Amino acid sequence: MKCRFAPSPTGKIHIGNARSAILNWIYCKKNNGEFVLRIDDTDSIRSSKEFELSIKNDLEWIGLNWDYSFNQSTRNTIYNKKIQILKDKKRLYPCFETEEELALKKKALLSSGKPPIYDRSSLSLTAQDIEQKIKSGAKPYWRFKLEDETINWHDIIKGDVSFDSKNLSDPVLIRADGTLLYHLPSVIDDIEEQITHIIRGEDHIANTAYHIQIFKALEASIPLFAHHPFLVDETGKGFSKRLGSLSIENFRNEGYENITLLNYFLFLGSSSNINPIKDINEIINKFDIQNLSKSSAKFSVESLKNLNENTIKLFSFNEASQKLYNIDPSFKKEIFWHFIKNNISFMKESKDWEQVITKINNPNDFDIDDSFINTAIDELPEDPFDENTWDTWTSKINNKTGLKGKNLFMPLRLILTGKSHGPELKYLLPLFNRNGILQKLGKI
């Protein structure tokens, strides 16, 4: 089997088309198939190498690898051969209406309560008519003549789908300036690369009806299709493709783990629960395309953030050590990891906690009684400190002052971290020697 992902390099890759990429990739992984990256850059004006590189970098960061890649802009010779075959078969025919004329036809049909389907008037043009129009300076655009039939297929996600070709306009495949629209190079490349499975968004369902007829016209095998539903926001509205905050690059910059995005976008809107997973092989084994819902799934930034937070909690120190952001080399990193791991949503927050730990706070800012601080200093155990030191220290302060619970722990937390909540302090003390804690208490 062979799948492909075909982005247009006209902008950053966002969650919608990234989900298509992930689904194609994992479906191939699950079935030991090939995954192909096709760059749909036939739109030379809007396409750029900068966006192409950005898309590839983002896909690689997510964790996707492809067996090979190619650009449509390099394949005009292949396209021209297939175009000539379609012309010879009279499946591609020239049209000369202007945009204004087409708009008037559409308006007239809608006004009379009819569907805005192209009337095929250009099919009545004789060879002489066509030659005369071209001689007069008119440039034809080319439509694909649909066969009169019911176009149906069994969609891997949607189930049985059918279109009556009578309700479809003959699609334009070639513009008057000679540039190709999406349909034609897409189908030709799928034929040439022997693509067996096409997984894409449900906005392509009508396109698939056209594509099936083009496959047939070129006497090629028809791939299996799967159309996944759109993601919507928490109010049920669709997302704009140009919304920068939903680009993969933005999620990456915000500090999300790539495994979190893979996990979330694969199982969002499926019958499988979204549980934190840190191993890609576990995700591959868990995935089943049949579990995807036919209806739209609600995307929630809060849920994604929560999943990222819980995924981080699964990291061992060895897994986390390379992700700790610019932490002072003198820090006891393994102890530091145990201190912060349950209190961060992103690994980059480790730098914030380093600053919390090293900052010296003024007890006066928290209205802490001097006698309490003096008692804490007097009862501080000798170093080295370990995870039991906290209980030893607080027990001794309790015995001396009678304080317990919040009245005992909160003043110490405020002095040591400047925060009213956070990680267990039994993991904080081992990061210091006795002098370091005394400095925090204002003794040094």
N, C-alpha and C positions, 0 to 999 in steps of 0.2 A: 504494500500500500504506500501511497505517497500523498502528503498534504502540503499546502502552501499558505503563506501569509503574504499579502500583497499591499503594503502601505504606499500611499502617495507622499513623496517628500516635499509637501507644501506647508508643513507645520510640525509642531511637536507631537509626539504620540501621546494620546490621552487614554483614559481608562476604557473607553468604548472599544477602540480598535486594539488596545493592548489585550483586552479580554479575548478578542478573536485570535490574536497571536498565541496566547497562552493555551486556549482550547485546542488549536491546531497542533501545537507543539506536544502537549501532553497526550493527545489522542494518538499521535505517531509513536511517542515513547511507549505508551501502553500496548501498542500493537506491533512494535519492532519495525516501524515504517520509516520512511525518509521525510524530513521536514525541509522545505524549500522556502527561501526568502526571495520574493520577487519585488523589485522596486518599480512601481507604476509611475514612471517619469515621462510619459508621453506629452504631458502638458509642460512644454519647455519654458513657458513664461513664468509659471508659478512654482515649478520644481527647482530645488537647489541642492547642491552637494552638501551644504551646511546642514540642512534638515535631514538629508539621507544619513549623514554621519551621526547626527543626534539620535535618530530612530534606532540605528544599529547599536549605539552605545547603551541606550536605555533598555533595549531587548537583552543585550548581554548582561547588563546589571541585574535585570529581573532573574536571569538564570537560563535564558533560552539560548540554545545553540542550533545552528542550521547546517545541513549537509552541504549545501552550496547556495549561492546567491547570483542573481543576474538582474540587469536593468532592461526594461522594455525599450529604452531609447536606442539600444544597440541591435535591435532585431527587425528593422524595417524590411530587409530583404525577405525574411520569412513571412511577414505580414502581407507584403505585396503579392507573393505567390498565391496565398490563400484568398486574397481579395480578387485576384483574377479568376480563380476557380468559381467564386460566388457570382461574379459578373457573367461568366460564361454560362452558368446555370440559370441566369436571369433571376437570381435571388437578391442581387444588389441592383437597384435601379436609380437613375439620376432624377433629381427633383430640382426645381428652379424657383420655388416660391420664396419671397422675401419674408423676413420675420414679421413685418407688418401684415402681409397677406395671410400668413398662418394665424396671426392673432385675430384677424377679422373672421376667418373661418371658424376658429374656436369659439369666438363670441357668438356667432350666428347659431352654431350647434347648441350651445348652452342655453341661448334664448329660446330655442324651440324645444327645450327639454330633452335634447339628445346628448349622449356621451361625446366628449370632444375627441373623437377618433379621426385620424387622418383619412381623407376621402379617396386616396390613391389616384387622384386625377392625373398625376405624372405618368401613370402606367399607360395612359392613352396616347402619350406622345410618340410620334413616329420617329424613325432614325433621322429623317430630314428635319423634323421639328427640333430635335436635340442638337443636330449639327448647326442649324440656323441660330439657335439661342447661344451656343458657345461662340460662334463667329461674331455675334453681336456683343460679346464681352461678358455674357452671363456665366457664372461659375456654378456648376452643379454641386449639390450635396447629395449623399447617397443613403437611401433607406434599404432596410432588409425586409423582403417580402415574406410575411408570415404565412405558413400553410394553414388552411382552414381545418382546424382540429382542436380537440381538447388536449391541453398540455398538462400532464399529471406526473407526479413522482411521489415516492414515499420518503418523507423528510425524517431524518434520524431523530430530530427533536420534535418537530411539529406534527409528525404523522402524515397522513395522506393529504396532499395539496393538489389542487387542479385549477386551471385557468382555461376559459374558452377564448380562443384566439380572436373570435369576432369582437370581443370586448377590449382588444388591445390595438394600439396604433403600431403600424410598421415602424420599428425604431430607427432613428438616424444613427448610422455607424461611422460615417465619414463626413466631416464638415466641408464647407465650400473651400476653405483654405487648405484642404488635404489632410488636416490633422484627424487622428482617430479618436473616437469616443471610447469610453471604458469597455463596452461590450466586446468589441471585435478583438483587440489584442489580448484581452483576458482569456477568451475562449481559445484563441489560437495557441497561446502559451500553455494553457491547461492540456491541450492536445499534444503539443510538442514535448512537454515534460512528463506526459503520461500521469497526470494528477488523477488520483482515484477517489479522493474525498475532499470536499470543499465545505469548510465550516466558516460561516460568516454571519453578520447581523441580520435581523429579520427585515431590515430596510431593503435587503437585496432579493426578497422573495419574488417580486415581479420581474426583476432582472433575470432570475433563474428561468422563468418561463421563456424569455427571449433566448437565453443561452442554450437551453435544451434544443431549440429549433436550429440554432447555428451549429451546434455539435452534429445534429442529424444531417444538415445541409453539407457539412464537410466530411460526412461518412465516418465519424469518429465515435469511439465509446463514450458514453455519458457517465460522468462521475456520480458518486452518491453525494447528496447534499444534506447539510444540517444548518438551520437558521436559529441562532440563539436570540432570545428577547433582549430588548434594550435594558440598560440600567436607568432607574429614575431616582429623583431625590426623595426625601422623606415625605413630601407633600404629593408625590405621584407624578411630578412634572419631569419631562426629559431634560437632559443636560445639553448645553451648547458645546459643540466640538471645539470651539475656540476658547473655552473657559480655561485660562492658564492654570488656575489652582487645581485642575483635575488632570494636568499633564503628569506623566510618569516622572519627568525630571523634577517637578515640584515635590512630589511625594518623596523622591530620593533626597532632595535637599532638606526636606523637613526632618529626615532621619528615620523614615520607615525602613524596616528590614525587608529585603527582597523576598524572603520566604513568606513574610506576612502578606504581601501583595499577591503572590502566587496562590496561597491558601485561600485568601478572601475572595478573589475574583473567580476562582474555580468552583467554590462551593456556595457562593452567594446565590440565592434563588434556586437551590437544589434541595432534594430531600435528605441530603447528608448534613449533619450538624457541622458548624464551623467551630472547631476546637483548635487551640494552639498546637502547632506542629513545627518542629525545627529541622526535620529531615525530609529532603526532597523525595527520596524513595518511598517514604511513608505516604506522601501526598499522591504520588503516581499510583501506588497500590490501592489507595482509597478511591481514586477518581473513577466514576462511571458516567459516561455521557447521558445514559438513559435516566439518570437521576435529576437532570436539569429540568427546571420548570418550563412550561410553554408560555408562561406569563412573565411580565416584567418584574424585576427584583429591585427592592429599595436599597440604595446605597447610602450608608451612614458613615460620615467621617468619625463620629464618636465610637461607633462599633469597630471601625478599622483601627483606631487608636487603642482601644481596649484590647483588641487582638494582638497588636504589636507589643503592648505592655505585658500581656500574659505569655507571649512567645519568648520575650527576653528573660522571663523568670525561669525558663527551661534551660537556658544556656549554662553549661558548666564554666568553670573559670577558664579552662583552656580555650573554649569556644568564644568566650567574651574578651579574653585578654588582648586580642588583636583589634578589638573594636573600642577599647577604652581610649577616649579622645585626649591625647596629649597630657596624660597624667604624669605628675612628677615621678621620675624614675626611682626616687628614694622612698616612694610610697610602698607600703606592703600591699601590693595590688590584689592578691587573693583575698586577704582580709577585707580590703576596701570593697571588692566585688560582693562579698557576702553582706556587707553593710548596706549597699545601695540597691541591689538587684530587685528587691520587691517594692521599690519606691521610685522607679523611673519608667517613663513611657517610651523614651528614646535613648539610645546609647550615648548620644552627645550630651545628655544631662549629667553624665558622670563628671564632666568638667565643672558643672554648677555645684555638685556635691563636694568636689575637691575644695572649691572656694569656701563653701560652708564650713568645712572641717578646719581649714587653716586660718579662718578669720577669727580674730580675738574680739569678743563681744564685751561691751561694758555692762556689768550687772545692774548698774543704776538705771539703764534704759528699760529694765523689766521690773523695777521696784522690788528687788530681791533683798531681803534683810541681811545686813552684814554678818549677823551672828550665824545665820545659816551657812553663809560662804565660809566663815572661819571654821565651823564644824566640819564642813565638807573637806576643807584643806587638812584639818587635823586627822580625819579618819581615812584619808586617801591611803590605800595599801601601797606597799613597796612594789616596784616593778621587778620583773617583766609582767605585763598585763596579759590576760587571756580572756576567753568568753565568760569565765566565772567571776572575773574581777568586779563586774557591775553589781552582781547580787551581793557579793561580799561587802562592797563599799556602801551600798544603800541600806543594807542590814545594820551596819555599824552606825550610820547616820540616824536610822530609825531608833535604835537603842538609845542614842544620845538625846534626840529631840522629841521622840514620840510621834513624829510626822510619818504619814504613810499615804499610799495611793497617789493621787494627783498632786497633793500638797508636797509630797516628797519628790516625785519624779519630774514634775513640770519645771521647777526652778533649775534643776540640773540640765534638763534638755535645752532650756532657753540659754543658759550660760554656755553650754558646749556647742550648740548648733545655731542659736539665734532663731529657731523655729519652734512652733508649738506642737508640731507633729512631724513624723518622719520615721526613719528606720529604727530598729531595735538598737538601743545604745550599748547593749552587751557586745555588739560587733564594732562599736566605735572605739572603745577604750584600747583594744589591742593595736590600734593604729598609732598609739602614742606611747612614749615612755612617761615616767612620773613627772619630769620637768615640763613636758608638753601640756599635761593636764593642769599642773600648777600655774602655768602661764595663762591658760584659759580662765582659771579661777582668779587671776589677778595677783597671784602671789609673787610672780617673777616679772 
